[in-house]
Amino acid sequence: MPLLRSLTGPVLGERGEGVGMLELERITARRNELDTLAEELAKQLAEVQAEREELVIAERVLHRLAEQDRAVQEAAAAVAPTAARVAGRAVLLIPHRGGTGDEAALPAD
């Protein structure tokens, strides 16, 4: 008799539906749920990647600003007078000025 059932169609459940049809509906519903979830995750991933790219750019800008600040400080330190002692007295050593020196290179009174 099982051979006859397989030739005539699916075995009917209590409600007259094929058992295979119920499983197919469940599979289809679950696949639809997973498709929706995959779309949401793809959208979140795109947002995360965009924000990460922005952070990489911000990090580069901050590194450049830090390098520029360090260069400005080094240049200022090279030009700024330094304290020293001559004959037991505190004095400021004024760096050698080139031909284009101005009053800004001198210490304040």
C-alpha positions in Angstrom: 0.0 0.0 0.0 2.8 2.6 0.6 3.7 2.4 -3.1 0.2 3.2 -4.0 0.1 6.2 -1.7 3.4 7.6 -3.2 1.9 7.3 -6.7 -1.5 8.9 -5.8 -0.1 11.9 -3.9 0.8 13.1 -0.4 -0.6 11.6 2.7 -3.4 13.8 4.0 -3.2 15.2 7.5 -6.2 15.7 9.9 -7.2 18.9 8.2 -7.0 17.4 4.8 -3.7 19.1 3.9 -0.7 17.3 2.7 2.0 16.8 5.4 4.6 17.9 3.0 2.7 21.2 2.3 2.9 22.2 6.0 6.6 21.7 6.1 7.0 23.6 2.9 5.1 26.5 4.3 7.2 26.5 7.5 10.4 26.4 5.4 9.2 29.2 3.2 8.2 31.4 6.2 11.5 30.8 7.9 13.4 31.6 4.7 11.5 34.8 4.4 12.3 35.7 8.0 16.0 35.0 7.3 15.9 37.1 4.1 14.5 40.0 6.1 17.1 39.6 8.8 19.9 39.4 6.2 18.7 42.7 4.6 18.7 44.4 8.0 22.2 43.1 8.8 23.5 44.2 5.4 22.1 47.7 6.1 23.7 47.7 9.6 27.0 46.5 8.1 27.0 49.2 5.5 26.4 51.8 8.3 29.2 50.4 10.4 31.6 50.4 7.5 30.7 54.0 6.6 31.3 55.1 10.2 34.5 53.2 10.4 35.8 54.9 7.2 34.9 58.3 8.8 36.9 57.4 11.9 39.9 56.3 9.8 39.8 59.7 8.1 39.5 61.5 11.4 42.4 59.6 12.8 44.6 60.6 9.9 43.6 64.2 10.3 44.5 64.1 14.0 47.8 62.5 13.3 48.6 65.2 10.8 47.6 68.0 13.2 49.7 66.4 15.9 52.7 66.3 13.6 52.2 69.9 12.6 51.8 70.9 16.3 55.0 69.0 17.1 56.9 70.8 14.2 55.7 74.2 15.4 56.8 73.4 19.0 60.2 72.2 17.8 60.6 75.3 15.7 59.6 77.5 18.6 62.0 75.7 20.9 64.8 76.2 18.4 64.2 79.9 18.3 63.2 80.6 21.9 65.9 81.8 24.3 67.1 79.3 26.8 68.0 80.0 30.4 71.7 79.7 31.5 74.1 80.8 34.2 77.0 83.2 33.6 79.2 84.1 36.5 76.6 82.7 38.9 73.8 84.9 37.5 70.7 83.7 35.6 70.7 85.0 32.0 68.8 84.2 28.8 70.8 82.9 25.9 69.5 84.5 22.7 69.9 82.4 19.6 71.9 83.7 16.7 69.7 85.7 14.4 70.0 85.7 10.6 69.6 88.7 8.4 65.8 88.4 8.5 65.4 88.5 12.3 62.8 90.6 13.9 61.8 91.6 17.4 59.6 88.6 17.8 62.7 86.4 18.3 63.7 88.4 21.4 62.3 87.5 24.8 59.7 89.8 26.4 61.0 92.3 29.0 
